[in-house]
Amino acid sequence: MSSNRPGGPADVVPEGEDPRATGSTADTGPLSGTSGRHGRRGGKEEKGSLLRELPVLLLTAFVLALLVKTFLVQAFFIPSGSMEQTLRGCPGCTGDRVLVNKVPYWFGEPEPGDIVVFEGPESWTPEVQVAEPENWAASSLLWLGRAIGVAPPSEDDFVKRVIATGGQTVQCCDAEGRVTVDGEPLEEPYIFENTPLESRAFGPVTVPEGRLWVMGDHRSASADSTHHIGDQWSGTVAVDDVVGRAALIVWPLDRIGTLAAPDIQGTEAAARPMPVSGPAAAAAPYALGLVGAVPLTAWRRRRRSRPH
């Protein structure tokens, strides 16, 4: 029995004609099913691709964060009690972690009142003893820990407060036992457990240009410039050896806050903008790293997806 529909039997297709082009659905069922499966399979492939890209994204973010910390800010572990009670590093207590801001010294130099981290001269005796690892794996972990501020710093790293700069003359003491710079006594409300008056005297020392006179806030427990007057630089440290200014305590949580740079010499020079503060500053390097990593990873995915 023949079909009454035009064009011949339903299972007959004119030679050379594509049934999909003519609108015939006789053989398209499997094709439509394949299309649905392909869509589902494509979704799974895209999800798998995102999971594969995640380690790359995290690694890129971490590398960029380290670059930010190298050139902009750096976390630093306070290893000793020489800056008590401004910075805690006493034996048995939770040592402070601080962010060291490197940007201010791109365009200027440390000023009196700044708390700075610096690499001590060879003549300076380390305030803490750090056992350096002997194999590359442990050394890498220690380097990483120092980069994010969870490991003790190198024995060559110190944190002190700037008292006098190049060209200034510093000595102790006036009639009230205070340190003077160019004959004027300093205002130092941060001092903790001062050196006994009978052993407090030093100087006068004129600070060479390009160098700094630094002292700890815990005067009786700080191996600072006063302990190295006999070296070739009269106890001063080079401006070029300064890593940056300690700007913010980021750990422990109950001590989060900015570190002030008071005008200890009574001049307007210290009245300068303070660094960005608050808990968000601690996460800034990682946030910047993640922001930079996202477009890099997206570009990498687009490049891989291009037809070859």
Buried (B, 14 or more C-beta within 10 A) or exposed (E): EEEEEEEEEEEEBEEEEEEEEEEBEEEEEEEEEEEEEEEEEEEEEEEEEEEEBEEBBBEBBBBBBBBBBEEBBBBBBBBBBBBBEBBBBBEEEEBBBBBBBBBBBEEEBBBBBBBBBBBBBEEBEBBBEBEEEEEEEEEEEBEEBBBBBEBBBBBBBBBBBBBBBBEBBBBBBEEEBBBBBEEEBBEBEBBBBBBEEEEBEBBEBBBBEEBBBBBBBBBBBBBBBBBBBEBEBBBBBBBEBBBBBBBBBBBEEEBBEBBBBBBBBEEEEBEEEBBBBEEEBBEBBBBBBBEBBEEBBEEBBEEEEEEE
